[in-house]
Amino acid sequence: MRTLKNSLLLFALIGLSATTYGQSRGGGNIDVQLNIANIAFGNYSAFVGYNMEKDLTLGGVLGYQNFSIGSTTSGEEISYTGFYIAPEARFYFDPSRSGNDGWYGMGYLKFRSAGTSGEPYLGQDVDGNTVSYDQSNNGLALGIGGGRMWTTRFGVTFGAWVGAGYYLFDVESTSVELQEQDIVSNLPSLDFRFGVNVGYRF
């Protein structure tokens, strides 16, 4: 029990120290924002960031995605759904006295996990039978971007941003063990992102 109390006290001191450090350098608050630009396409994402200093925010985006690609055999559009998480660091070029606003550049990592449903693909299983199957992909992208953040004295925030990256790897798997897949390419290797954010600074 004493060890547990000591551990909790240590974590509390670390958290307090990090917050005090952030506040002493002009940060110390938290941004929570919703991306409203992609809602019309059935995609949903939210950003949460901790303002370490006046010119530095560390955070991440968690999102649900819905997109389509063309099949390499049938030419039809194949729908994928899934989620992604994207840690990022924002560096503000000329923030105001309140900090963490204005133009910024960012770097990010993005892990994507997406798959089909309804078995839209056809292939040969290990016994030579023609079967329908689903496909799923897990990939990691590295990218950069930029944007602008606006803040109000009431704590409401607005932002607009764009980003582009490249998938370092993309591993695909199928719902059926196949001899040969009829799809010859993975999901797109390039990652394009954009957003119009609305949120609140705590």
Secondary structure, DSSP 8 states (H G I E B T S, - for coil): -HHHHHHHHHHHHHHHHHHHHHHHTB---EEEEEE-TTGGGT-EEEEEEEEEETTEEEEEEEEEEEEEEE-TTT--EEEEEEEEEEEEEEEESS--TT-S-EEEEEEEEEEEEEE--S--EEEEETTS-EEEE-EEEEEEEEEEEEEEEEE-TTSEEEEEEEEEEEEEEEEEEESS-EEE-S--S-S-SEEEEEEEEEEEE-
